[in-house]
């Protein structure tokens, strides 16, 4: 969330102590200054004289606004990002809670709400504003948090928020509203389900690195409860699944998630489970990062009512104020394969997607063999096989970045690889190292980027390049070089690039993926072999490629112009290839 300028002296002073001591001392200082003390010991007190001295040192440094002090508390969490804790900006949480409340079918004045991973209470404050200040005194608000100090902060934040809203809150009600516990393994809740949930659940993988698994001693129990929904457990997906039981049939939920959830193949079972539980789902992707981080965020709204799916993209959290009309004006979204939500910028895009998906031609996998590049495996293998001294087994090696971003052209390889499958130890192969089938790298092939926001392909005509696993390698089943050039044209065309974006639902700008399974399923024009010579002859002229690919798929002139407009709206960096823009197909 970031610490405001007026709080930086406070942060600097607090960082001189161990994290938990600093957090406890800061909470004690905040309770004294902002809450008028800690009546009945209901808020955090310093644990000893040293902490009391630190609290005394911090009191005069407190900013006038409590929220600025809470930002310092959130920043002090030791190793909090590795635990998956990312503090949500207050304005973002408030807007999400307002939008989430509009989806529940229970009046806000009697609704019950919960944040099952409440941290320092940012979403709880937003929920309190939605439900009304009496939600605290009437026990209609609940927060659950594993970290006892964060739970203390949430209680203090709720107390201050209720008082700022004009209520006379009872500190005991604030303490009762937030409980310390584990929502996933031993949820400390009972009674009727809730009407509204709003949360930013922790984003931590509990499946790969031993150092991470050690932080979650309950991972075996998590797998026993949630393991049927995919082998790659992540804490945020577990919270999504738990929501099915915590939210009532007329209730709604809003989750702030990494944008990869919308398209990641490993999350498909969780998306399907949510689709089966909630009839109305809105996926709202933010173009700008909400946390000052590189990974973008997704707000997922789930609720009751007539079945509906919508996918929209917003510039930032401020656009949430206009979310309802944006959703109403958005073209109808659809579910794609593996419960992937597909959003369209226009009815033309949706109709184009339907047309290519039902074109009746072969898929790439029918005529070509698509394979991954080399996986060099653990460091012991990487250090030995990558960039070896010159020798008879050292071969040129390309990476994804060696394929020109516009496609068609390959940069001269800068790296080499010791290509000898016999050099890999059995332990290295068990750890994932693989040099693949040598035939992949000993024949002409199309090479395409595996990490990219669109299809980017070129032809290795000599067939002598080895590729890392950031590259997909595609060979003709018939060994036809003309077909390889034709495939290169199709992959780099505006039509297939746009279709791939529509069909995969990919929205990420950071580490977007061209998945090999989807690449294999991409459609080729009907009678591809008959069009191959004309398609190959068009390479590498982007206008000629556009014209020939559209003709091969049966798109007429106006459709080709509309397609190009939709393509350049999504990928404006390719405009220079078509400048000046054509007004009709004859000028393409």
C-alpha positions as CSV (number, residue, x, y, z in Angstrom):
1,X,0.0,0.0,0.0
2,X,2.9,2.3,0.6
3,X,3.7,4.5,3.6
4,X,2.7,8.2,3.2
5,X,5.4,10.8,3.5
6,X,4.2,12.1,6.9
7,X,4.6,8.6,8.4
8,X,8.2,7.9,7.2
9,X,9.9,9.3,10.4
10,X,7.6,6.9,12.4
11,X,8.5,4.0,10.1
12,X,12.2,4.7,10.4
13,X,12.0,4.9,14.2
14,X,10.0,1.6,14.4
15,X,12.3,-0.3,12.1
16,X,15.1,0.0,14.7
17,X,13.5,-2.7,16.7
18,X,12.6,-6.3,15.9
19,X,9.4,-6.5,13.8
20,X,7.0,-7.9,16.4
21,X,8.3,-5.6,19.2
22,X,7.9,-2.6,16.9
23,X,4.4,-3.6,15.9
24,X,3.3,-4.2,19.5
25,X,4.8,-0.9,20.6
26,X,3.2,1.0,17.7
27,X,-0.2,-0.5,18.5
28,X,0.1,0.6,22.1
29,X,1.1,4.1,21.0
30,X,-1.8,4.3,18.5
31,X,-4.4,3.0,21.1
32,X,-3.2,5.7,23.6
33,X,-3.3,8.6,21.1
34,X,-6.2,7.6,18.8
35,X,-8.5,5.6,21.1
36,X,-7.8,7.5,24.3
37,X,-6.1,4.6,26.0
38,X,-6.9,1.0,26.2
39,X,-10.0,0.6,28.4
40,X,-10.1,-2.7,30.1
41,X,-6.9,-3.7,28.3
42,X,-8.9,-4.5,25.2
43,X,-6.2,-3.2,22.8
44,X,-2.5,-4.0,22.6
45,X,-0.2,-3.0,25.5
46,X,3.5,-3.0,25.5
47,X,4.9,-6.3,26.7
48,X,7.7,-4.9,28.9
49,X,9.5,-1.8,29.9
50,X,11.6,-1.8,26.7
51,X,8.5,-1.9,24.5
52,X,6.9,0.8,26.7
53,X,9.9,3.0,26.1
54,X,9.7,2.4,22.4
55,X,6.0,3.2,22.4
56,X,6.8,6.5,24.2
57,X,9.4,7.2,21.5
58,X,6.8,6.6,18.8
59,X,3.9,8.6,20.2
60,X,5.1,12.0,19.2
61,X,5.9,10.7,15.7
62,X,2.4,9.5,15.0
63,X,0.7,11.2,12.1
64,X,-2.6,13.0,12.6
65,X,-4.5,10.5,10.6
66,X,-4.8,7.0,12.1
67,X,-4.8,5.4,8.6
68,X,-1.3,6.7,8.0
69,X,-0.2,5.0,11.2
70,X,-1.8,1.8,10.1
71,X,0.1,1.9,6.9
72,X,3.3,1.8,9.0
73,X,2.0,-1.1,11.0
74,X,1.3,-3.0,7.8
75,X,4.8,-2.2,6.4
76,X,6.5,-3.6,9.6
77,X,5.3,-7.1,9.1
78,X,8.3,-9.3,9.1
79,X,8.6,-11.2,5.8
80,X,4.9,-10.5,5.2
81,X,5.2,-10.7,1.4
82,X,6.6,-14.2,1.6
83,X,3.6,-15.1,3.7
84,X,1.4,-13.7,1.0
85,X,0.3,-10.7,2.9
86,X,-0.2,-7.6,0.7
87,X,-2.0,-4.7,2.4
88,X,-5.0,-3.4,0.3
89,X,-5.2,0.3,-0.3
90,X,-8.1,1.7,1.8
91,X,-9.9,3.3,-1.2
92,X,-9.7,0.1,-3.1
93,X,-11.2,-1.9,-0.3
94,X,-13.9,0.6,0.3
95,X,-15.0,0.6,-3.4
96,X,-14.9,-3.2,-3.6
97,X,-17.1,-3.5,-0.5
98,X,-19.6,-1.1,-2.0
99,X,-19.7,-3.1,-5.3
100,X,-19.9,-6.4,-3.5
101,X,-22.8,-5.3,-1.3
102,X,-24.9,-4.5,-4.4
103,X,-24.8,-8.1,-5.4
104,X,-26.3,-9.6,-2.2
105,X,-30.0,-10.1,-1.9
106,X,-30.2,-9.1,1.8
107,X,-30.8,-5.5,3.1
108,X,-27.5,-4.0,4.3
109,X,-29.2,-3.0,7.6
110,X,-29.5,-6.6,8.7
111,X,-26.8,-8.3,6.7
112,X,-23.9,-10.2,8.3
113,X,-20.4,-9.8,6.7
114,X,-17.0,-11.4,7.1
115,X,-13.4,-11.1,6.0
116,X,-11.9,-14.5,6.6
117,X,-8.3,-13.2,6.2
118,X,-8.7,-9.7,7.6
119,X,-5.1,-8.7,8.3
120,X,-5.2,-5.2,9.9
121,X,-8.8,-4.7,9.0
122,X,-8.8,-2.7,5.8
123,X,-11.8,-4.7,4.3
124,X,-13.5,-4.8,7.7
125,X,-13.6,-1.0,7.7
126,X,-15.1,-1.0,4.2
127,X,-17.7,-3.6,5.3
128,X,-18.6,-1.5,8.3
129,X,-19.2,1.5,6.1
130,X,-21.6,-0.6,3.9
131,X,-23.5,-2.3,6.8
132,X,-23.7,0.8,9.0
133,X,-21.9,1.7,12.2
134,X,-24.3,-0.4,14.3
135,X,-22.9,-3.5,12.7
136,X,-20.2,-3.6,15.3
137,X,-22.5,-3.3,18.3
138,X,-25.0,-5.8,16.9
139,X,-22.4,-8.4,16.1
140,X,-23.0,-8.4,12.4
141,X,-19.4,-8.1,11.4
142,X,-16.7,-10.8,11.7
143,X,-13.0,-10.8,10.9
144,X,-10.6,-13.8,11.2
145,X,-6.8,-13.5,11.3
146,X,-4.0,-15.9,12.1
147,X,-1.5,-13.2,13.1
148,X,-2.5,-12.1,16.7
149,X,-0.9,-8.7,16.3
150,X,-2.7,-8.0,13.0
151,X,-5.9,-9.1,14.7
152,X,-5.2,-6.5,17.4
153,X,-4.7,-3.9,14.7
154,X,-8.0,-4.8,13.1
155,X,-9.9,-4.4,16.4
156,X,-8.4,-1.0,16.8
157,X,-9.2,0.0,13.3
158,X,-12.8,-1.1,13.6
159,X,-13.2,0.8,16.8
160,X,-11.8,4.0,15.3
161,X,-13.9,3.5,12.1
162,X,-17.1,3.1,14.0
163,X,-16.4,6.2,16.1
164,X,-15.5,8.2,13.0
165,X,-18.9,7.1,11.6
166,X,-20.7,8.7,14.5
167,X,-21.2,5.7,16.7
168,X,-20.2,5.3,20.3
169,X,-18.5,1.9,19.9
170,X,-17.9,-0.5,22.8
171,X,-14.2,-1.7,22.8
172,X,-15.5,-5.1,23.8
173,X,-17.6,-5.3,20.6
174,X,-14.5,-4.5,18.5
175,X,-12.6,-7.3,20.3
176,X,-15.4,-9.8,19.8
177,X,-15.7,-8.9,16.1
178,X,-12.2,-10.0,15.3
179,X,-11.0,-13.5,16.3
180,X,-7.6,-15.1,16.0
181,X,-7.8,-18.3,14.2
182,X,-7.4,-20.3,11.0
183,X,-10.3,-20.0,8.6
184,X,-9.1,-22.9,6.4
185,X,-8.3,-25.6,9.0
186,X,-10.3,-24.7,12.1
187,X,-12.7,-21.9,11.3
188,X,-13.8,-20.1,14.5
189,X,-17.2,-19.4,13.1
190,X,-20.6,-20.9,13.8
191,X,-24.3,-20.2,13.1
192,X,-25.9,-19.0,9.9
193,X,-23.7,-18.3,6.9
194,X,-22.8,-14.7,6.1
195,X,-24.5,-12.4,3.6
196,X,-21.4,-10.7,2.3
197,X,-17.7,-11.6,2.2
198,X,-14.9,-9.2,1.1
199,X,-11.3,-10.3,1.3
200,X,-7.8,-10.1,-0.1
201,X,-6.7,-13.7,0.7
202,X,-3.0,-14.5,1.1
203,X,-1.3,-15.5,-2.2
204,X,1.1,-18.2,-1.2
205,X,1.9,-21.4,-3.0
206,X,2.0,-24.4,-0.7
207,X,3.2,-27.0,-3.2
208,X,6.7,-26.5,-4.5
209,X,9.7,-25.1,-2.5
210,X,10.5,-26.8,0.8
211,X,11.2,-23.5,2.4
212,X,7.7,-22.4,1.7
213,X,6.0,-25.6,2.7
214,X,7.8,-25.4,6.0
215,X,5.8,-22.2,6.8
216,X,2.6,-24.2,6.5
217,X,2.7,-27.2,8.9
218,X,-1.0,-27.8,8.0
219,X,-0.3,-28.3,4.3
220,X,-1.3,-32.0,4.6
221,X,-4.6,-31.1,6.1
222,X,-5.1,-28.4,3.4
223,X,-4.5,-31.0,0.7
224,X,-6.9,-33.4,2.4
225,X,-9.6,-30.8,2.3
226,X,-8.9,-29.0,-1.0
227,X,-6.7,-31.4,-2.9
228,X,-9.5,-32.5,-5.2
229,X,-9.4,-29.0,-6.8
230,X,-6.0,-29.3,-8.4
231,X,-2.5,-30.5,-7.4
232,X,-1.1,-27.0,-7.0
233,X,-2.6,-25.7,-3.7
234,X,-2.4,-22.0,-3.1
235,X,-3.8,-20.4,0.0
236,X,-5.9,-17.9,-2.0
237,X,-7.7,-20.7,-3.9
238,X,-8.4,-22.5,-0.6
239,X,-10.1,-19.3,0.6
240,X,-12.2,-19.2,-2.6
241,X,-13.3,-22.7,-2.0
242,X,-14.1,-22.1,1.7
243,X,-16.3,-19.2,0.6
244,X,-18.8,-21.7,-0.7
245,X,-19.7,-22.6,2.9
246,X,-19.2,-19.3,4.6
247,X,-21.6,-17.3,2.3
248,X,-25.3,-18.0,2.3
249,X,-27.5,-18.7,-0.8
250,X,-28.6,-15.1,-1.0
251,X,-25.2,-13.7,-0.2
252,X,-22.3,-12.3,-2.3
253,X,-18.6,-12.2,-2.2
254,X,-15.8,-10.1,-3.6
255,X,-12.2,-11.3,-3.7
256,X,-9.1,-9.4,-4.7
257,X,-6.8,-11.9,-6.5
258,X,-3.8,-12.1,-8.8
259,X,-5.0,-11.8,-12.4
260,X,-3.5,-15.2,-13.3
261,X,-6.6,-16.8,-11.6
262,X,-8.8,-15.9,-14.6
263,X,-6.6,-17.9,-17.1
264,X,-4.3,-20.2,-15.2
265,X,-4.9,-23.8,-16.2
266,X,-4.1,-25.1,-12.7
267,X,-7.0,-22.9,-11.3
268,X,-9.6,-24.4,-13.7
269,X,-11.1,-26.7,-11.1
270,X,-11.5,-23.8,-8.6
271,X,-13.2,-21.6,-11.3
272,X,-15.5,-24.5,-12.1
273,X,-16.4,-24.9,-8.4
274,X,-17.2,-21.2,-8.1
275,X,-19.2,-21.3,-11.3
276,X,-21.3,-24.2,-9.8
277,X,-21.9,-22.3,-6.5
278,X,-22.5,-18.7,-7.7
279,X,-24.8,-18.0,-10.6
280,X,-23.5,-14.4,-11.3
281,X,-19.7,-13.9,-11.7
282,X,-18.0,-10.7,-12.7
283,X,-14.2,-10.8,-13.5
284,X,-12.8,-7.2,-13.3
285,X,-9.2,-6.9,-14.4
286,X,-7.1,-3.9,-13.5
287,X,-4.6,-2.6,-16.1
288,X,-2.5,-0.9,-13.4
289,X,-1.1,-2.7,-10.4
290,X,-3.0,-1.9,-7.2
291,X,-0.1,-2.6,-4.8
292,X,2.8,-0.9,-6.5
293,X,3.9,-4.4,-7.6
294,X,4.4,-5.8,-11.0
295,X,1.6,-8.4,-10.9
296,X,-1.8,-7.1,-11.8
297,X,-4.9,-7.7,-9.8
298,X,-8.4,-9.1,-10.5
299,X,-11.5,-8.4,-8.5
300,X,-13.9,-11.3,-8.6
301,X,-17.5,-10.6,-7.7
302,X,-19.7,-13.6,-7.0
303,X,-23.4,-13.6,-6.1
304,X,-26.9,-14.9,-6.7
305,X,-29.5,-14.2,-9.4
306,X,-30.0,-15.1,-13.0
307,X,-26.9,-16.7,-14.5
308,X,-24.5,-14.1,-15.9
309,X,-20.8,-13.9,-16.7
310,X,-19.1,-10.6,-17.4
311,X,-15.4,-9.8,-18.0
312,X,-14.3,-6.2,-18.1
313,X,-11.0,-4.4,-17.8
314,X,-10.6,-1.2,-15.9
315,X,-7.7,1.3,-15.8
316,X,-7.5,1.4,-12.0
317,X,-9.5,1.2,-8.8
318,X,-11.1,4.7,-9.4
319,X,-13.1,3.2,-12.3
320,X,-14.9,1.0,-9.8
321,X,-17.3,3.9,-9.2
322,X,-18.7,3.3,-12.7
323,X,-18.5,-0.4,-12.7
324,X,-22.3,-1.1,-12.9
325,X,-22.8,0.8,-16.2
326,X,-19.5,-0.6,-17.6
327,X,-20.8,-4.1,-16.9
328,X,-24.2,-3.4,-18.4
329,X,-22.6,-2.0,-21.6
330,X,-20.0,-4.8,-21.9
331,X,-20.6,-7.4,-24.7
332,X,-21.8,-10.8,-23.4
333,X,-18.9,-12.9,-22.0
334,X,-18.7,-16.6,-22.3
335,X,-17.1,-19.6,-20.7
336,X,-14.3,-21.1,-22.7
337,X,-12.5,-24.5,-22.2
338,X,-11.5,-25.4,-18.7
339,X,-13.9,-22.8,-17.2
340,X,-11.9,-19.9,-18.6
341,X,-13.9,-16.6,-18.7
342,X,-13.7,-15.1,-22.1
343,X,-14.3,-11.4,-22.4
344,X,-14.9,-9.5,-25.7
345,X,-14.5,-5.8,-26.5
346,X,-17.3,-5.9,-29.1
347,X,-19.9,-8.2,-30.6
348,X,-17.7,-8.4,-33.6
349,X,-15.0,-10.1,-31.5
350,X,-17.4,-12.6,-30.1
351,X,-18.8,-13.5,-33.5
352,X,-15.2,-13.7,-34.9
353,X,-14.3,-16.1,-32.1
354,X,-17.3,-18.3,-32.9
355,X,-16.5,-18.3,-36.6
356,X,-12.9,-19.5,-36.2
357,X,-13.7,-22.0,-33.6
358,X,-16.3,-23.5,-35.9
359,X,-14.4,-23.0,-39.2
360,X,-14.1,-26.7,-39.8
361,X,-10.4,-26.7,-40.7
362,X,-7.6,-28.7,-39.0
363,X,-6.0,-27.8,-35.8
364,X,-2.3,-27.2,-35.7
365,X,-1.7,-30.5,-34.0
366,X,-3.4,-32.3,-36.9
367,X,-0.7,-31.3,-39.4
368,X,2.3,-30.4,-37.1
369,X,4.2,-31.7,-34.1
370,X,4.5,-29.1,-31.3
371,X,7.1,-29.7,-28.7
372,X,8.7,-27.8,-25.8
373,X,12.3,-26.7,-25.8
374,X,15.0,-27.9,-23.5
375,X,14.6,-27.8,-19.7
376,X,18.1,-27.4,-18.3
377,X,16.8,-28.4,-14.8
378,X,18.6,-27.7,-11.5
379,X,21.7,-25.5,-11.2
380,X,24.1,-28.5,-11.3
381,X,22.9,-29.3,-14.8
382,X,22.5,-25.8,-16.0
383,X,26.0,-24.8,-15.1
384,X,27.4,-27.9,-16.9
385,X,25.3,-27.8,-20.2
386,X,24.6,-24.1,-20.8
387,X,27.3,-22.1,-22.6
388,X,30.0,-24.8,-22.5
389,X,33.5,-24.4,-24.0
390,X,33.6,-24.8,-27.7
391,X,33.5,-28.5,-28.8
392,X,31.8,-30.9,-31.2
393,X,28.7,-31.3,-29.0
394,X,28.2,-27.5,-28.4
395,X,25.2,-26.3,-30.5
396,X,23.7,-22.9,-31.0
397,X,20.9,-22.2,-28.5
398,X,18.0,-19.8,-28.8
399,X,15.7,-18.3,-26.2
400,X,12.3,-16.6,-26.6
401,X,13.9,-13.2,-26.7
402,X,15.9,-14.2,-29.8
403,X,12.6,-14.2,-31.8
404,X,11.9,-10.7,-33.0
405,X,8.8,-9.2,-31.1
406,X,7.1,-8.7,-34.4
407,X,7.8,-12.2,-35.6
408,X,9.4,-13.7,-38.7
409,X,13.0,-12.8,-37.8
410,X,15.5,-14.7,-35.6
411,X,18.4,-13.0,-33.9
412,X,21.7,-14.8,-34.2
413,X,22.1,-17.1,-31.2
414,X,24.2,-15.7,-28.5
415,X,24.3,-18.9,-26.4
416,X,25.3,-22.5,-26.8
417,X,24.4,-25.8,-25.2
418,X,26.2,-29.1,-24.6
419,X,23.6,-31.2,-26.4
420,X,24.3,-34.7,-25.2
421,X,21.5,-36.5,-23.4
422,X,24.0,-38.7,-21.8
423,X,25.5,-35.9,-19.7
424,X,22.4,-35.6,-17.5
425,X,22.5,-37.6,-14.2
426,X,19.5,-39.5,-13.2
427,X,18.9,-37.2,-10.2
428,X,18.9,-34.2,-12.6
429,X,16.4,-35.8,-14.8
430,X,14.2,-36.6,-11.8
431,X,14.5,-32.9,-10.9
432,X,13.1,-31.9,-14.3
433,X,16.1,-31.7,-16.6
434,X,15.3,-32.8,-20.1
435,X,17.0,-32.4,-23.5
436,X,13.9,-33.7,-25.3
437,X,13.9,-35.8,-28.4
438,X,16.8,-34.9,-30.6
439,X,14.5,-34.9,-33.7
440,X,12.9,-31.7,-32.3
441,X,16.2,-29.8,-32.9
442,X,17.5,-31.6,-36.0
443,X,15.0,-30.5,-38.6
444,X,13.4,-27.3,-39.9
445,X,10.8,-25.9,-37.6
446,X,8.7,-23.0,-36.6
447,X,9.9,-21.5,-33.3
448,X,7.5,-19.4,-31.2
449,X,7.7,-17.5,-28.0
450,X,6.3,-19.3,-24.9
451,X,6.2,-16.2,-22.7
452,X,4.5,-13.5,-24.7
453,X,1.2,-11.6,-24.7
454,X,0.6,-12.8,-28.3
455,X,1.8,-15.3,-30.9
456,X,5.3,-14.5,-32.1
457,X,6.8,-17.0,-34.5
458,X,9.8,-17.4,-36.9
459,X,11.2,-20.2,-39.0
460,X,14.4,-22.1,-38.3
461,X,14.9,-23.1,-41.9
462,X,18.3,-24.8,-41.4
463,X,16.9,-26.9,-38.6
464,X,20.1,-26.7,-36.5
465,X,19.0,-24.6,-33.5
466,X,18.3,-26.0,-30.1
467,X,15.7,-24.1,-28.1
468,X,15.3,-23.4,-24.4
469,X,11.8,-24.0,-22.8
470,X,10.9,-20.4,-23.4
471,X,10.4,-21.5,-27.0
472,X,7.9,-23.9,-28.6
473,X,9.2,-25.9,-31.6
474,X,6.8,-27.0,-34.3
475,X,7.7,-29.4,-37.1
476,X,5.6,-30.4,-40.2
477,X,4.4,-34.0,-39.9
478,X,5.1,-34.3,-43.7
479,X,8.5,-32.5,-43.5
480,X,7.1,-29.8,-45.8
481,X,9.1,-26.5,-45.6
482,X,6.4,-24.5,-47.5
483,X,3.9,-25.6,-44.8
484,X,6.3,-24.3,-42.1
485,X,6.4,-20.8,-43.7
486,X,2.6,-20.9,-44.2
487,X,2.2,-21.7,-40.5
488,X,4.5,-18.9,-39.6
489,X,2.3,-16.5,-41.6
490,X,-0.9,-17.8,-39.8
491,X,0.6,-17.5,-36.3
492,X,1.9,-14.0,-36.9
493,X,-1.3,-12.8,-38.6
494,X,-3.7,-10.3,-36.9
495,X,-6.5,-12.9,-37.2
496,X,-4.8,-15.7,-35.2
497,X,-3.2,-13.3,-32.7
498,X,-6.6,-11.8,-32.0
499,X,-8.3,-15.2,-31.9
500,X,-5.6,-16.5,-29.5
501,X,-6.3,-13.6,-27.1
502,X,-10.0,-14.1,-27.3
503,X,-9.9,-17.9,-27.0
504,X,-7.5,-18.0,-24.0
505,X,-8.9,-15.1,-22.0
506,X,-5.3,-14.0,-21.3
507,X,-5.1,-10.6,-19.7
508,X,-1.7,-10.6,-18.0
509,X,1.1,-8.2,-19.1
510,X,3.6,-9.7,-16.7
511,X,4.6,-13.2,-17.7
512,X,1.7,-13.9,-20.0
513,X,1.8,-17.4,-21.4
514,X,1.2,-19.0,-24.8
515,X,0.4,-22.5,-23.5
516,X,1.5,-25.4,-25.6
517,X,-1.9,-27.1,-25.3
518,X,-3.7,-24.1,-26.6
519,X,-1.1,-23.7,-29.4
520,X,-1.8,-27.2,-30.5
521,X,-5.6,-26.5,-30.6
522,X,-5.4,-23.3,-32.7
523,X,-7.4,-23.5,-35.9
524,X,-5.9,-23.5,-39.3
525,X,-7.8,-22.5,-42.5
526,X,-9.9,-25.1,-44.1
527,X,-7.9,-26.8,-46.9
528,X,-4.7,-25.4,-45.3
529,X,-2.5,-27.4,-47.7
530,X,-4.2,-25.7,-50.7
531,X,-3.5,-22.2,-49.3
532,X,0.1,-23.0,-48.1
533,X,1.9,-21.7,-51.1
534,X,0.1,-18.3,-51.1
535,X,0.5,-18.0,-47.3
536,X,4.2,-18.8,-47.5
537,X,4.8,-16.3,-50.3
538,X,3.3,-13.5,-48.2
539,X,6.0,-13.9,-45.5
540,X,7.2,-11.5,-44.0
541,X,5.0,-8.7,-45.3
542,X,2.4,-8.1,-42.6
543,X,-0.1,-6.6,-45.0
544,X,0.2,-9.4,-47.4
545,X,0.0,-11.9,-44.6
546,X,-3.2,-10.2,-43.3
547,X,-4.8,-10.3,-46.7
548,X,-3.9,-14.0,-47.4
549,X,-4.9,-15.3,-44.0
550,X,-8.2,-13.5,-44.1
551,X,-8.9,-14.9,-47.6
552,X,-7.9,-18.4,-46.4
553,X,-10.5,-18.2,-43.6
554,X,-13.1,-16.7,-45.8
555,X,-13.3,-13.2,-44.4
556,X,-14.3,-10.5,-46.9
557,X,-12.9,-7.0,-47.2
558,X,-15.0,-5.2,-44.6
559,X,-14.5,-8.0,-42.2
560,X,-10.7,-7.8,-42.7
561,X,-10.8,-4.1,-42.0
562,X,-12.9,-4.5,-38.9
563,X,-10.5,-7.3,-37.7
564,X,-7.5,-5.1,-38.2
565,X,-9.1,-2.3,-36.2
566,X,-9.9,-4.7,-33.3
567,X,-6.4,-6.2,-33.5
568,X,-4.6,-2.8,-33.3
569,X,-6.9,-1.6,-30.5
570,X,-5.6,-4.6,-28.5
571,X,-2.0,-4.4,-29.7
572,X,-1.3,-0.8,-30.7
573,X,2.5,-1.5,-30.9
574,X,1.9,-3.1,-34.3
575,X,0.3,0.0,-35.9
576,X,3.5,1.0,-37.6
577,X,3.3,-2.2,-39.7
578,X,0.0,-1.1,-41.2
579,X,0.5,2.7,-41.3
580,X,-1.3,4.4,-42.9
581,X,-4.2,2.3,-41.8
582,X,-6.3,0.9,-44.7
583,X,-9.8,2.1,-45.3
584,X,-10.7,-0.9,-47.4
585,X,-9.3,-4.3,-48.1
586,X,-7.7,-3.3,-51.4
587,X,-5.2,-1.1,-49.6
588,X,-4.2,-3.7,-47.1
